């Protein structure tokens, strides 16, 4: 069975990998019934709004993952969209990498901002949406763990890997994404008995605003790989930190 989650929510869906996720979800053989494409400024999200104008299953919603009020509002609005089916797939994609990254120029504010987006946001959003994800797991006739039934996928980075760190630097980004990996492992352990699959994925070094124009991988290739990984990931493997080709990465 291919990737065909009914209800999906993506953070940071207005540009970069989030927007590409929206585009490629719509090209699946069975696109989501409801694709909740969230971003912090819907009024400025031209590309996303253009897509939503052509696809009635795409709902653009305001969600700054650092704002508890936005998370609360978004959670309340989901009631109207998801009815009894719940949320099958949450993709915590939004992330930032600020410039001040080295020991010599680090500022507390930069650390706080990156932890806020890269780890506090995914924790608090996952917590808020968990009742909907549990509902999806319960209401499915499927009893296995997979992204069609109920899953949380966190967009991590190879830069979060402690084992692979050869260069140092990038303090707030590496540490906040390493914390995201621990969140993923914890949720994987805590939620599998409830039928919810959790894993984290490194998209490759990708040509986005964050990755820059010289990055090795196109958005198209990265997200095509990620959707393929999502279609195959199940509860049988303990390798839950993987790249966009499905290769297992060391913590
Ligand atoms: P971009 O910088 O291109 O896009 C980042 C997205 O995150 C934007 O949609 C941005 O919205 C959103 N965002 C930032 N802050 C918030 C917030 N507070 N609330 C909601 N959304 C927010 O990055 P990529 O698309 O390249 O990255 C996507 C994910 O992939 C990130 O988690 C990143 O760490 C990870 N990644 C990327 C790699 C790469 O090479 N590109 C490599 C490894 C990991 P806005 O437009 O409003 O700023």
Boltz pocket constraint, residues with backbone or C-beta under 6 A from the ligand:
constraints:
  - pocket:
      binder: B
      contacts: [[A, 11], [A, 12], [A, 13], [A, 14], [A, 15], [A, 16], [A, 17], [A, 18], [A, 38], [A, 39], [A, 40], [A, 41], [A, 63], [A, 64], [A, 65], [A, 66], [A, 92], [A, 93], [A, 94], [A, 95], [A, 96], [A, 117], [A, 155], [A, 156], [A, 157], [A, 158], [A, 201], [A, 202], [A, 203], [A, 204], [A, 205], [A, 206], [A, 207], [A, 208], [A, 209], [A, 210], [A, 211], [A, 212], [A, 215]]
      max_distance: 6.0
